[in-house]
Amino acid sequence: MSLPHAILTALLEKPSSGLELTRRFDKSIGYFWSATHQQIYRELGRLEEAGHIRALPSPVPVRGQRKEYEVLPAGREFLRAWVGAAEDPKPLRSALLLRMRAAAVVGSAGLRAELERHLALHRAQLAEYHVIEERDFPAERRGTEPDRLRHLVLRGGIDLERFWVEWLTSALRELGPEEPEPERTGPEGTDPERAGPEE
């Protein structure tokens, strides 16, 4: 249910076309609520039908011109009501944690490489968040409540990535080096690929 609220938030920050919204989701909102181009356009249509947004009139009608949307008072009230509503945390769903549980019963071959790959991805995301923090939220720009709230959202992302980096590092240390697969041997304990032809 949060995609319409994410779109209303983005449009209240800046009226945008569907294409511009998609780009903004890719660059900022998508860090914590992702959506495809098709999902965004579908939701824009629903919000417009509900009277929460409208397409801004174009000064010069041009065939095929992108529509730019703004939030109407009903949309602002809809978003305000959602901000103050109670909502329970969603249960965690992690394919990586499930994969580790499966490895406990079928063997962990290849698991260490996947954990190392995830660790590299989380380190890269953490570094990117730090760049955004330094660029967009220097100490002197955190004076207003909107700036503090946006910074807190980013800090949540930073802390979450830091958790995964620390947890994955600890998991890899606890698992130790990956054990090599046992060598294949013939009936006499010889390697069948190295054994010569039968005489």
Contacts in CASP RR format, 6 or more apart in sequence:
PFRMAT RR
TARGET T0000
AUTHOR 0000-0000-0000
METHOD contacts of the structure
MODEL  1
MSLPHAILTALLEKPSSGLELTRRFDKSIGYFWSATHQQIYRELGRLEEA
GHIRALPSPVPVRGQRKEYEVLPAGREFLRAWVGAAEDPKPLRSALLLRM
RAAAVVGSAGLRAELERHLALHRAQLAEYHVIEERDFPAERRGTEPDRLR
HLVLRGGIDLERFWVEWLTSALRELGPEEPEPERTGPEGTDPERAGPEE
2 33 0 8 1.000
3 33 0 8 1.000
3 35 0 8 1.000
3 39 0 8 1.000
3 40 0 8 1.000
3 43 0 8 1.000
4 43 0 8 1.000
4 46 0 8 1.000
4 47 0 8 1.000
4 52 0 8 1.000
5 79 0 8 1.000
5 82 0 8 1.000
6 25 0 8 1.000
6 29 0 8 1.000
6 33 0 8 1.000
6 35 0 8 1.000
7 21 0 8 1.000
7 40 0 8 1.000
7 43 0 8 1.000
7 44 0 8 1.000
7 47 0 8 1.000
8 47 0 8 1.000
8 52 0 8 1.000
8 53 0 8 1.000
8 71 0 8 1.000
8 75 0 8 1.000
8 76 0 8 1.000
8 78 0 8 1.000
8 79 0 8 1.000
9 29 0 8 1.000
9 79 0 8 1.000
10 16 0 8 1.000
10 21 0 8 1.000
10 24 0 8 1.000
10 25 0 8 1.000
10 29 0 8 1.000
11 21 0 8 1.000
11 53 0 8 1.000
11 69 0 8 1.000
11 70 0 8 1.000
11 71 0 8 1.000
12 71 0 8 1.000
12 76 0 8 1.000
12 79 0 8 1.000
15 56 0 8 1.000
15 68 0 8 1.000
15 69 0 8 1.000
15 70 0 8 1.000
15 71 0 8 1.000
16 24 0 8 1.000
16 68 0 8 1.000
16 69 0 8 1.000
17 66 0 8 1.000
17 67 0 8 1.000
17 68 0 8 1.000
17 69 0 8 1.000
18 40 0 8 1.000
18 41 0 8 1.000
18 44 0 8 1.000
18 66 0 8 1.000
18 67 0 8 1.000
18 69 0 8 1.000
19 37 0 8 1.000
19 66 0 8 1.000
20 66 0 8 1.000
20 68 0 8 1.000
21 40 0 8 1.000
21 44 0 8 1.000
22 37 0 8 1.000
22 40 0 8 1.000
25 33 0 8 1.000
25 34 0 8 1.000
25 35 0 8 1.000
25 40 0 8 1.000
31 129 0 8 1.000
31 157 0 8 1.000
32 153 0 8 1.000
32 157 0 8 1.000
35 43 0 8 1.000
44 53 0 8 1.000
44 69 0 8 1.000
47 53 0 8 1.000
47 69 0 8 1.000
47 75 0 8 1.000
48 54 0 8 1.000
48 55 0 8 1.000
48 69 0 8 1.000
50 74 0 8 1.000
50 78 0 8 1.000
51 72 0 8 1.000
51 74 0 8 1.000
51 75 0 8 1.000
52 71 0 8 1.000
52 72 0 8 1.000
52 74 0 8 1.000
52 75 0 8 1.000
52 78 0 8 1.000
53 69 0 8 1.000
53 70 0 8 1.000
53 71 0 8 1.000
53 72 0 8 1.000
53 75 0 8 1.000
54 69 0 8 1.000
54 70 0 8 1.000
54 72 0 8 1.000
55 67 0 8 1.000
55 68 0 8 1.000
55 69 0 8 1.000
56 67 0 8 1.000
56 68 0 8 1.000
56 69 0 8 1.000
56 70 0 8 1.000
58 65 0 8 1.000
71 79 0 8 1.000
96 114 0 8 1.000
96 115 0 8 1.000
96 118 0 8 1.000
99 111 0 8 1.000
99 114 0 8 1.000
100 111 0 8 1.000
100 171 0 8 1.000
103 111 0 8 1.000
108 175 0 8 1.000
108 178 0 8 1.000
109 178 0 8 1.000
109 181 0 8 1.000
110 178 0 8 1.000
111 175 0 8 1.000
111 178 0 8 1.000
112 172 0 8 1.000
112 175 0 8 1.000
112 176 0 8 1.000
112 177 0 8 1.000
112 178 0 8 1.000
113 178 0 8 1.000
115 168 0 8 1.000
115 171 0 8 1.000
115 172 0 8 1.000
115 175 0 8 1.000
116 172 0 8 1.000
118 164 0 8 1.000
118 168 0 8 1.000
119 164 0 8 1.000
119 165 0 8 1.000
119 168 0 8 1.000
119 169 0 8 1.000
119 172 0 8 1.000
122 161 0 8 1.000
122 164 0 8 1.000
122 165 0 8 1.000
122 168 0 8 1.000
123 165 0 8 1.000
125 161 0 8 1.000
126 158 0 8 1.000
126 161 0 8 1.000
126 162 0 8 1.000
126 165 0 8 1.000
129 154 0 8 1.000
129 157 0 8 1.000
129 158 0 8 1.000
129 161 0 8 1.000
130 158 0 8 1.000
132 154 0 8 1.000
133 151 0 8 1.000
133 154 0 8 1.000
133 155 0 8 1.000
133 158 0 8 1.000
136 154 0 8 1.000
137 147 0 8 1.000
137 150 0 8 1.000
137 151 0 8 1.000
137 154 0 8 1.000
141 147 0 8 1.000
142 148 0 8 1.000
142 151 0 8 1.000
183 191 0 8 1.000
184 191 0 8 1.000
184 192 0 8 1.000
184 193 0 8 1.000
185 191 0 8 1.000
185 192 0 8 1.000
186 192 0 8 1.000
186 195 0 8 1.000
END
